Amino acid sequence: MQAITLNNIEKKYGSKKSTVQALRGISFEVDKGEIFGIIGPDGAGKTSLFRILTTLLLPDNGTATVDGFDVVKDYKIIRRRVGYMPGRFSLYQDLTVGENMNFFATIFNTSIEENYGLVKEIYSQIEPFRDRRAGKLSGGMKQKLALSCALIHRPSVLFLDEPTTGVDAVSRKEFWDMLKRLKEQGITILVSTPYMDEAAMCDRVALVQAGSIMSINSPAGIIREFTNPLLAVKADNMLHLLNDLNKYEGQADSYPFGEYHHVVMKEKGLENDLENYLQKKAHQNLEVKAATPGIEDCFIHLMKKE
Amino acid sequence: MRTLRFLLQKEFRQIFRDPSILRVIFIMPVFQLLILPWAADYEVKNIQLSVVDHDHSNYSRRLIGKITSSGYFKLEDYNNSYPNALYDIEKDKADLILEIPAFFEKNLVNQNESTLFMAINAINGVKANLGGAYLGSIIQDYNREIRLKWIQFPRFSPETTIEIESSNWYNPQMNYKYFMVPGILVILVTLVGSFLASLNIVKEKEIGTIEQINVTPVKKYQFILGKLIPFWILGLTILSIGLLIARLAYGIIPSGSFLTIYVFAAVYLLAVLGLGLLISTYTSTQQQAMLISFFLMMIFILLGGLYTSIDSMPVWAQWITKFNPVTYFIEVMRMVILKGSGLGDIKRHLLIVLGFAVFLNGWAVVSYRKRA
């Protein structure tokens, strides 16, 4: 049985005059015990999707199940079984760490002791501050507390909406390590992020743009789907270089990427031709080399193809 | 039940941890009750009087003496030119001009009658109205005194006069504090009951904690009760503090029973809590809730019979007051405290407010369901 299934989910916001189509027929399935990533820019519809799956929002169209239960009909059962960590810190800031944990444990009819094993690794890091008010914690600690609270009732599915937005690089890495260990406990995790580099940490990812899914695959699979040759190009005057690249006929797309420009070629074997073309344009310190595509390249490529 | 108990525990923890809310809840009523009744006094005192005396006689001096000794008037200016006095009014130095014509005494003695002229600054309507009335009655009194002196026994009074003696029932001293303190107390209870409760719920929406609660098995009714019960208790606490202050500071001891007051207050709080809940379902930020609350509070106070008598309002306004729960509580408080009314006497009020409670809470719960 699939942990999460979505079938043609649609959601529209706004009144008659101006409507925003947040989700345009989303369908996918998440296996049990999988870390599934929803990757997409701001406004892609990630949060709407999460709110529908956590029974906070009704879809306009389509059906979805979580743990085999319908999100509309069986919302009461789902609420007992899922953990949700919204993008914004939404615990009680005026209650202490310990009080927040206790509160969420008791309203799920359990206690911290009962599921301590599950949250131990995360909670033990903030336990020294158990008498501090949640509002006074640092960003990374808030996030750990939120995750602990979302886990305290041992949910079978965990929804994490942009858990790493606004968190420093070290904490982000730590966080993903924690998710991996939770996965080992058999918890299905649906996580959204605007960061392309985090996609590689998921078992499978869905690339979402403007309310529709562009591709679903494992991170490696998504990169494999990227068949065009990719070149990295660098020269002294990067702005002129980009303008010239855009005029080149053999390219499908060019965009800045770190200290290089990435050039997606229409076909293989044009590398030397491109180099000659650029040299004619008198670029200083020109460097052209083959590059391995990352998720970000795939995303940009898919986005332009739409 | 266990869930509800924990929700309540959490709510009380949060309330008692927020010093600004605590201040609002406990210090505000103390201050308002200690200060407002002194300011909200209908009796107009210190009316500034400018006298234009063209007569300078014994009688005119005695009239002025009588007016100033009444305690209501302050003789601001005494001169003999009406334009000068009018200038005082323009400068806001005088509220009232009394012009005593030349030969006032002579006419009074010889022709048995004389005239006086009064000009009133009507910018402050209440002051003008009452000032004119006070002055009128003082002059009438003065008139009678003179006549009394002229009557020679055994001659009968040449004309029949009707004299009115009134006695003030339920508030023999006409002490305005007895009248204002219960009313202000009602406003305070309303504030805590409806607006503090609505702000509290909207706050959960604003910081997003309501989302977190919504994905838990906590049921809607548990969440709503968890919000209403603490403020219901707080409302009754404020009422108790208020009644205590009324007793200590003003010596107001209800003629009726405390039971009547508390029974009514308990039902009344259900109604205003319903209103608070309703406001919270239609707003998404504390700012919006605050603005709506201010708007409603103005209407509640001005159309609730706290400062102005409802009977003197136009009929359409009287109809509005019928839909104002504050009206009923103010009336009941005054009835119980001053008149000693019992539960039987306030049965109509109690039923109407119960109706409010059912209607407002029902509406709030329906719209809460739709929106969440």
Chai-1 contact restraints between the chains, C-beta under 6 A:
chainA,res_idxA,chainB,res_idxB,connection_type,confidence,min_distance_angstrom,max_distance_angstrom,comment,restraint_id
A,T54,B,V215,contact,1.0,0.0,6.0,A-B,restraint_1
A,L56,B,N214,contact,1.0,0.0,6.0,A-B,restraint_2
A,R79,B,V215,contact,1.0,0.0,6.0,A-B,restraint_3
A,R79,B,P217,contact,1.0,0.0,6.0,A-B,restraint_4
A,R80,B,P217,contact,1.0,0.0,6.0,A-B,restraint_5
A,Y84,B,V215,contact,1.0,0.0,6.0,A-B,restraint_6
A,P86,B,E211,contact,1.0,0.0,6.0,A-B,restraint_7
A,R88,B,G208,contact,1.0,0.0,6.0,A-B,restraint_8
A,S90,B,G208,contact,1.0,0.0,6.0,A-B,restraint_9
A,S90,B,T209,contact,1.0,0.0,6.0,A-B,restraint_10
A,S90,B,E211,contact,1.0,0.0,6.0,A-B,restraint_11
A,S90,B,Q212,contact,1.0,0.0,6.0,A-B,restraint_12
A,Y92,B,T209,contact,1.0,0.0,6.0,A-B,restraint_13
A,D94,B,Q14,contact,1.0,0.0,6.0,A-B,restraint_14
A,D94,B,R17,contact,1.0,0.0,6.0,A-B,restraint_15
A,F103,B,K10,contact,1.0,0.0,6.0,A-B,restraint_16
A,T106,B,F6,contact,1.0,0.0,6.0,A-B,restraint_17
A,I107,B,T3,contact,1.0,0.0,6.0,A-B,restraint_18
A,I107,B,T216,contact,1.0,0.0,6.0,A-B,restraint_19
A,I107,B,V218,contact,1.0,0.0,6.0,A-B,restraint_20
